[in-house]
Amino acid sequence: MSESEEISGELIGVYHFPVATVNLSDVRALFEPAPGIVYLDTATYGLPPRPTVETLHQAVDAWQKATANWVEDWDKRGETCRAAYASLTGIPAQNIALVPSASVGVGVVAATLTARDEIVIPDDDFPSVLFPMLVAAQSRGATVKQVPLDDLAEHVTSSTTLVAFSLVQSQSGRLAPQRAAIDAAQHAGARTLVDATHAVPFVAVDARADFVVCAAYKHLLSPRGVAFLSVAPQQWDAVPAWMANWRSTATPYAVTYGGPLDQAPGAARFDVSLAWHAWAGAAVSMQLLADWQARGLLDEPLALARRLAAQLGLPEPAGSIVSVPVADADSVRDELASRGVKAAVRAGSVRLSTHVYNTAADVEAAVSALASARQPVAG
């Protein structure tokens, strides 16, 4: 595709919004934060590109007017999302299930755990990963070993049956020792579960992971209610499809009532019934992201995050999250907001996160605002 050509209806499904996005200026023109806002809070929720918003308006309008074809216009957008997520991650599409949240995907795995299982997990992992494991410990006697993130692999033993971790920590942006953890798990004959919500599309997921969950409403710029669970082929028959439904069958649009059990041949057997409008919007965002990744345009958010960290005297981040240690994070966050810089507070630090809509000027504004608010303390 030449720089003069456009990405049209083929890219974003049936909605036919021609969008020329061949460079970062084109991409940034698709986003409309309110005037005066420097949005560095994608790790809380990502901003939708204009075609996604227009698609959502179209979907609601068609719903109101009773003119929608629910299968073609809405439900099959899930298949567009599945293919785009496969493109973004390198995970085969047949290994990907469509779920409403990361915790639902984790729950599918946690539901298999018994008193015979030992789970190794970082002691400060996100509740959506940790809590299902603790429930398995409470209700079915599984053993949960909570260990320091950096020492994850060292705590995997012959009795370990599952290693679970967030690839990029939401509170700090720290990178888990993914390769070492999966090496250790495979040596022990254990399964691995990776939460890639704060990794995709900026940090690669190890293809050897048995299970990968990823919520799309943050760095994938999609409506909330869209997430993915990838299940390696060797686990398809080992993990029961507890949420089996009409959509998780081999022929979801052909058979509506009665048995026998008809499971999809791949990970689609773990699909849930979709919240249509969210997936219709996500189909647009996801395919745009896949195209931007192919063009190399997703390198810039990483470069901006590294520039931000360097100017603040912090270690280079693994992905797009920069965590700034300060003495009074809430006050600093409020001061940043008064200067138009939107950030978050997590675990006592100010968390900033970049994406395609950010610029070098945004980084300078954040650095200036942080200097004026309060000098970051040494991390």
Buried (B, 14 or more C-beta within 10 A) or exposed (E): EEEEEBBEEEBBBBBEBEBBBBEBEBBBBBBEEEEEBBBBBBBBBBBBBBBBBBBBEBBEEBBEEEEBEEEEBBBBBBBBBBBBBBBBBEBBBBBBBBBBBBBBBBBBBBBBBEEEBBBBBBEBBBEBBBBBBBBBBEEBEBBBBBBEBEEBBBBBEEEBBBBBBBBBBBBBBBBBBBEBBBBBBBEBEBBBBBBBBBBBBBBEBBBBBBBBBBBBBBBBBBBBBBBBBBBBEEBBEEBEBEBBEBBBBEEBEEEEEEEEEBBBEBBBBBBBBBBBBBBBBBBBBBBBBBBBBEBEBBEBBBEBBBBBBBBBEBEEBBBBBBBBBBEBBEBBBEBBBEBBBBBBBBEEBBBBBBBBBBBEEBBBBBBEBBEEBBEBEEE
